[in-house]
Amino acid sequence: MKQFDFVIVGAGSAGCVLANKLGEDLNNKILVLEAGPMDYNLMIHIPAGVYKAYKNPKINWNYWSEDEPELFDRNISIPRGKVIGGSSSINSMVYMRGHPLDYDRWQSECGLKDWSYDQCLPYFKAGESSDRGEDLWRGGSGNLGVTKGSFDNPLFDAFEEAGPQSGQGYSEDLNGYNPEGIARFDATRKNGRRCSAAIAHLKPAVSHFSTKAKFAL
């Protein structure tokens, strides 16, 4: 029976990152267990195929909520990825960190002393490789490929123009210095393909260890 130093249950976003980090120690033998298949479905990797991936029961657990009293007892669909990469392999690829004030509020109101935005920002930067390039808010050498929204559509242009006109404002980068206003979302894409947690973290680790057989899926 094979022996492993670490057994990771679930190859979703957290599992993929954990496997990558544990794999930095070349002496670790790591086993990753995942209920779903490998991410061989082409629709996972083509951004335009997101709806096909999202609706595929072979790679989506397709959970549903209980009756929601505040929603007239309706059941709400709760998609969760059942595939290598987890939900990062079927989601809409929106990359949005959240408003900095939320992190500061967690620190000040919830007693989470290490969760201010200034403390979290270095980790955001270390984890991403943005096509905007590295700056005060962006990382340029992390595992996760992040691409600025660039789809050409006159409706998008009109929507952006409506931001300042309506008082909502406009932001060039919601994850940057101005987190408020109408803007195009960033996406977890790289070189025109989805950059899931499996692509960004797990597969590089597996490839690195494959010659020594210290990493198993």
C-alpha positions as CSV (number, residue, x, y, z in Angstrom):
1,M,0.0,0.0,0.0
2,K,1.4,3.4,-1.0
3,Q,2.2,5.8,1.8
4,F,1.6,9.6,1.4
5,D,2.6,12.5,3.6
6,F,-0.5,14.4,2.7
7,V,-4.0,13.4,1.5
8,I,-6.0,16.3,0.0
9,V,-9.7,15.5,-0.3
10,G,-11.2,17.6,-3.2
11,A,-9.3,19.1,-6.1
12,G,-11.3,22.4,-6.1
13,S,-9.8,25.8,-5.8
14,A,-8.5,25.3,-2.2
15,G,-7.3,21.8,-2.8
16,C,-5.4,22.8,-5.9
17,V,-3.6,25.7,-4.2
18,L,-2.8,23.5,-1.2
19,A,-1.4,20.8,-3.4
20,N,0.8,23.4,-5.1
21,K,2.1,24.9,-1.9
22,L,2.8,21.5,-0.2
23,G,4.5,20.4,-3.4
24,E,7.1,23.1,-3.0
25,D,8.8,20.7,-0.6
26,L,10.2,18.1,-2.9
27,N,10.2,15.5,-0.2
28,N,6.5,15.5,0.2
29,K,4.4,12.7,-1.2
30,I,0.9,14.0,-1.9
31,L,-2.4,12.3,-2.9
32,V,-5.2,14.4,-4.2
33,L,-8.7,12.8,-4.3
34,E,-11.5,14.2,-6.5
35,A,-14.9,12.8,-7.1
36,G,-15.2,14.3,-10.5
37,P,-13.3,13.7,-13.7
38,M,-10.2,15.3,-15.1
39,D,-10.9,18.6,-17.0
40,Y,-10.7,17.1,-20.5
41,N,-14.0,18.6,-21.6
42,L,-13.1,21.3,-24.2
43,M,-15.9,23.5,-23.1
44,I,-14.2,24.1,-19.8
45,H,-11.2,25.7,-21.4
46,I,-12.9,27.8,-24.1
47,P,-14.3,30.9,-22.4
48,A,-17.2,31.1,-24.9
49,G,-18.2,27.5,-23.8
50,V,-18.9,28.5,-20.2
51,Y,-22.6,27.9,-20.5
52,K,-22.1,24.4,-21.8
53,A,-19.7,23.6,-19.0
54,Y,-21.9,25.2,-16.4
55,K,-25.0,23.2,-17.4
56,N,-23.2,19.9,-17.8
57,P,-24.3,17.5,-15.0
58,K,-21.1,15.4,-15.4
59,I,-19.0,18.2,-14.1
60,N,-21.5,20.1,-11.9
61,W,-23.0,18.8,-8.7
62,N,-26.1,20.9,-9.4
63,Y,-27.1,21.5,-5.8
64,W,-30.3,23.2,-4.8
65,S,-31.1,25.2,-1.7
66,E,-33.9,24.4,0.7
67,D,-37.1,26.4,0.4
68,E,-36.2,30.1,0.9
69,P,-39.0,31.9,2.9
70,E,-37.6,35.3,1.8
71,L,-37.9,34.2,-1.8
72,F,-41.5,33.0,-1.6
73,D,-40.3,29.4,-0.8
74,R,-38.4,29.1,-4.0
75,N,-35.4,26.8,-4.4
76,I,-32.2,28.4,-5.7
77,S,-29.7,26.7,-7.9
78,I,-26.3,26.3,-6.3
79,P,-23.8,25.1,-9.0
80,R,-20.6,23.6,-7.7
81,G,-17.9,22.1,-9.8
82,K,-17.5,18.3,-9.8
83,V,-14.2,18.2,-11.8
84,I,-10.6,18.9,-11.3
85,G,-10.4,22.6,-10.5
86,G,-13.8,22.5,-8.8
87,S,-16.1,25.5,-9.4
88,S,-13.2,27.4,-11.0
89,S,-13.5,25.1,-13.9
90,I,-17.2,25.9,-14.6
91,N,-17.8,29.4,-13.3
92,S,-18.1,32.6,-15.3
93,M,-14.4,33.5,-14.7
94,V,-15.1,36.8,-13.1
95,Y,-12.1,37.9,-11.0
96,M,-13.3,40.3,-8.3
97,R,-11.5,40.6,-5.0
98,G,-14.2,42.6,-3.2
99,H,-14.2,46.2,-1.8
100,P,-11.3,47.1,0.4
101,L,-13.6,48.5,3.0
102,D,-15.1,45.0,3.5
103,Y,-11.7,43.7,4.6
104,D,-11.1,46.7,6.9
105,R,-14.5,46.2,8.4
106,W,-13.7,42.5,9.1
107,Q,-10.7,43.7,11.0
108,S,-12.3,46.5,13.0
109,E,-15.7,45.0,13.7
110,C,-15.1,41.2,13.7
111,G,-11.8,41.2,15.5
112,L,-9.9,39.7,12.6
113,K,-6.7,41.6,13.1
114,D,-4.9,40.1,10.1
115,W,-7.6,40.8,7.6
116,S,-7.3,44.4,6.7
117,Y,-7.1,45.2,3.0
118,D,-3.5,46.4,3.3
119,Q,-2.6,43.0,4.9
120,C,-4.4,41.0,2.3
121,L,-3.2,42.9,-0.8
122,P,0.3,41.3,-0.9
123,Y,-1.3,37.9,-1.1
124,F,-3.6,39.0,-3.9
125,K,-0.6,40.3,-5.8
126,A,1.5,37.2,-5.1
127,G,-1.2,35.0,-6.5
128,E,-1.9,36.6,-9.8
129,S,-0.3,37.4,-13.1
130,S,-2.3,40.3,-14.5
131,D,-2.1,41.3,-18.2
132,R,-2.1,44.9,-16.9
133,G,1.4,44.3,-15.5
134,E,2.6,44.6,-11.9
135,D,1.9,47.8,-10.0
136,L,0.8,48.8,-6.5
137,W,-2.4,46.8,-6.7
138,R,-1.5,44.1,-9.3
139,G,0.8,41.1,-9.4
140,G,2.7,40.1,-12.5
141,S,4.3,36.8,-11.7
142,G,1.7,34.7,-9.8
143,N,0.1,31.4,-10.9
144,L,-3.4,32.7,-11.7
145,G,-3.7,34.4,-15.0
146,V,-6.0,37.5,-14.9
147,T,-7.1,39.4,-18.0
148,K,-8.8,42.7,-18.3
149,G,-12.3,42.6,-19.9
150,S,-11.8,43.6,-23.6
151,F,-14.8,42.2,-25.5
152,D,-15.7,44.7,-28.2
153,N,-19.4,45.6,-28.1
154,P,-21.0,49.0,-28.5
155,L,-23.5,48.2,-25.7
156,F,-20.6,47.9,-23.3
157,D,-19.2,51.3,-24.4
158,A,-22.6,52.8,-23.9
159,F,-22.9,51.3,-20.5
160,E,-19.5,52.6,-19.4
161,E,-20.5,56.1,-20.6
162,A,-23.7,55.9,-18.6
163,G,-21.8,55.4,-15.4
164,P,-20.6,59.0,-14.9
165,Q,-23.9,60.3,-16.4
166,S,-26.0,58.5,-13.8
167,G,-23.7,59.3,-10.9
168,Q,-22.5,55.7,-10.6
169,G,-19.0,56.7,-11.7
170,Y,-16.5,54.8,-13.8
171,S,-13.6,52.7,-12.9
172,E,-10.7,51.5,-15.0
173,D,-10.0,48.7,-12.5
174,L,-12.3,47.6,-9.8
175,N,-9.5,45.6,-8.2
176,G,-7.2,48.6,-8.3
177,Y,-7.1,52.1,-6.9
178,N,-10.8,52.9,-7.6
179,P,-13.1,50.0,-6.6
180,E,-16.3,51.8,-7.3
181,G,-18.2,52.6,-10.5
182,I,-19.2,51.0,-13.8
183,A,-16.4,48.9,-15.2
184,R,-15.5,45.8,-17.2
185,F,-14.8,42.8,-15.0
186,D,-11.4,41.1,-15.0
187,A,-11.5,37.4,-15.9
188,T,-9.5,34.4,-14.9
189,R,-8.2,33.8,-18.4
190,K,-4.7,33.5,-19.8
191,N,-3.8,33.4,-23.5
192,G,-7.5,33.2,-24.5
193,R,-8.2,30.2,-22.3
194,R,-9.8,29.7,-18.9
195,C,-7.2,29.7,-16.1
196,S,-8.8,27.5,-13.5
197,A,-7.2,26.5,-10.2
198,A,-6.3,23.2,-11.8
199,I,-4.5,25.0,-14.7
200,A,-2.9,27.6,-12.4
201,H,-1.9,25.5,-9.4
202,L,-2.5,21.7,-9.7
203,K,-1.1,20.8,-13.1
204,P,2.2,22.7,-12.7
205,A,2.7,20.8,-9.4
206,V,1.8,17.4,-11.0
207,S,4.1,18.1,-13.9
208,H,6.9,19.1,-11.6
209,F,6.6,15.8,-9.6
210,S,5.7,13.4,-12.4
211,T,9.2,12.3,-13.0
212,K,9.7,11.3,-9.3
213,A,6.1,9.8,-8.9
214,K,5.6,11.8,-5.6
215,F,2.3,13.3,-6.7
216,A,-0.8,11.2,-7.4
217,L,-4.3,12.1,-8.6
